[in-house]
């Protein structure tokens, strides 16, 4: 296996983890009793917020040539979200962790 193959495999594995929640979130929401249309409407705002946050942090990092503080900020946001994902049990809390 060449180095290029290892890099492509690692990139594919990272993309798999990124796209799995986006693919199955509507199915999980419809399993919690929501209709498919309502589940799609409930799932869209977190992904819209994530897209806005992504573009804002990219703009700030590009304008001010800051990479480290942006990376630390994104890591803190992830560290805040991880306990929410792990520790929620109620149906409403399950939606918040999406």
Beta strands, then each sheet from edge to edge (+ up, - down):
end
